[in-house]
Amino acid sequence: MSFLRRLSWRSLVPYVAYAYIALVGLTTRYRIENGHHREDLRRAGKRFIYVFWHQRQIFLVWSHRGDPSSILVSRSKDGEMIAKTMALFSIRTSRGSSSRGALAGLRGLDDALNSGLDAGFTPDGPKGPARQIKPGVLYLAQKNGVPILPLTNALSRKLEFKKSWDRFQVPLPFGRAVVRYGAPIVIGPDDDLAQKAAEVKAVLDGITDEAERALAA
């Protein structure tokens, strides 16, 4: 009986999360900054890989609902609920992470890119270290010859879990938000991946700070 209760609870979570994120999205005034970076790539017919810090992923589910991309999500039980929630927002997922099913997850994103979709990655997820670029996204971009597109957001109303490894943020309704893109980063076949990881981190950190300042202005 307890197993059935847990099963029932888990089956409801994606629908509760969907309703909550929709409430947040519908009551949040947000603007997109530097959106031309994404639009320029799409007008040129180029695929790309979104990268965003694990800490700030929830609001992006709303701001990028229905986006023609596939996002890497952990194979854990929590990842299963996240994937189902994202499916309700018409966002595709590939299952795997640095800790579980890494190769399967990268193959899924590789297939997505080859099918004409874009890909999405939290390069410090699912367990950190916070704001450190793991190599998977760099290999994927280099192998497919597609640019990395940095993405972030800043929220005026949020819960921040200060004891979590990345101070994870949950947006609250009736706030304001800024969604900001960075310039695309190209990983050439002969590039040093450690140097490129430092570049991606610097850009992601930079646009995150810029989004916070723009929100406060």
N, C-alpha and C positions, 0 to 999 in steps of 0.2 A: 504493500500500500504506500509506504514512504517513497519507494522508487517511482510509483505512478504520480505521486504528488510532485516530486522533483521534475519528472518529465513534463507534466502539465505546466508547471511554472516556467520552465525553460521555453516551452512552445509559445507562451504568451509574451515573453520579454520583447521579441522583435516588434510586435504590434504596439506595445506600450512605448518602446523607444521611438517608433515611427511617429506615434501621436505626439510625443513630447517634442521631438525635433521639428515636426511640422508647426507646433504651437510657437516654438522659439523662432522659427523662420518667418512665420506670418506676422509676428509682433516685433521683429527686429528691423530697424532701418539700417540698411548697409549699402556701401558703395564699393565698386571695384576700381582699383588703381592699377595702371599699367596693363590693362587688359589687352592692349594692342599686341603685346608679346605673344599671347596665345592666338589671337586672330590672325596675325601676320603668318604664323606657322601654318595655320589651317588654310588660309588663302593660297599659300604656296604648295598645298598638298603634302605637307611634311607631318609625319607622326612625331611624338615626343613622349617623354616620361616626366610626369609631375613628381616633384619631391616636396614633402612638407613634414615638419616635425610632428612626432607622435602626439605630443602634448595638445596640439591644436586641430586634431582631425575632425571633431564632431561637427562643428559649424560648416565645414567643407562638404559634408554629406548633403546639407541643404543647398548651399550655394552652387554645388556642382551636380545636383540631381539631374538624372537623365543624360549625363555627359557620356559621349561615346568612348569610354575608356574602361580598362579593367584594373582594379586596385588589389594590391597584394594584402591578404588577410591571413592571420595565423590559423593553423590547423587545430588550435585548442578549442575547448568547449565554449569559451567566451568568444573566440573567433567565429565559431559557427553562428552564434547569435548576432554578431556584428555583420556577417555576410548576409544573413537573412534580412536584417534591417536595411542594409544597403540595397538589396534586391527590391524591397518595397519602394525605394526611391529610384528604381530603374538604373542602378549602378551595378555593373558586373564586377565580379571578384575572381582572383586566382588564389588558391589556397596554398599556404606555405609561409615559412619565416626563417630567420637565421637560426632559430633553435629547433624547429620542427619542419621537416619537409622542404628544406631550402631549395634543393634542386628542382623539386616538383613545382614549387612556386615560381621560380625563374623560368622554367619551361612554359608554364601557363602564361606568364607575361610575354615571353618570346612569341608564343602562338598568337596572343592578342595583337601584338605589333605586326606580325606577318599577315593577320587578317584585316588590317586597316584600322584597328583601334589604337588609341593611345594607352599608356600604362600609368600606374600610380604607385608610389612607394613612400613609406615612412622610413627613411634611411637609418634612424636610430631605434626603430621598434623591433620586436615588441617589448623588449626588456632592458634596453639601454646598452651602453651608457648614454645618458641624455645628450642630445645635440652633437653626436659623433657619427660621422658618415661610415657606414659599413660598405664593403666593396661590391656587394651584389648589384646595386644600381649602376655603378660605374662599368662593371663588366657588361651588363645588359645594354647600356647606351653605346659602348664601344663596339660590341659585337654587331648590333643592328644599325650602327651609323646614324643614330637619332639623337637629337639634343635633349638635355635635361632642362626642365622648366621649373624653377623654384617658385613656390607658392606658400602663402601664409595668411593668417588673419589676426585681428586684434578685437577684443570684445569689451564693451563697457560694463556689462553685467555678467558675472560668471562665478562659478564655484571653482576654487583651485585647491586640489588635494596636495597639500604641502608635504605630506609624508610619503607620497608616491615617488617613484624613481625620477619622474620627469615633471613633477608638479602639474599633473594632468588637469586640463580645464574642461568644465562642463558649462556651456552657455546657459544663461537664464533668460526668460522672456522679457519683452518690453525694453530692450536695450538698443544699442547702436553697435555697428561692426564695420571694420574695414577689411576687405579682402585684397591682397596685394600680390602681384607677380614680380619676379625678377627677370632680368634678361636671360635668354637661353644660353646654356653652357654646352659647348661641343667637346666631346671626348674623341680625339683623333686616334688612329691606330698605333701611333708611336708615343702617345702621351704617357707621362708618368702618372700612375693612378693615385699615388699618395699626394702628389701636388694638386691633382684635380679634386681629390676629396677635400683638401684644405680650401680650395676655391669654392666648391659647392657649399661647404659649411659657412664660409665667410659671407657669401651672398645670402644664404638663408637667414643667418643671424642678422645681417644688415637689413633685409626687407622686413624682418619681424620687428626690429627696433623702429624702423620707419613707419610701419603700420601703427605701432603703439603711439608714436608721436603725432601721427595724423589724426588718430582718434581723440587725442587729448587737445588738439588745436581748436 
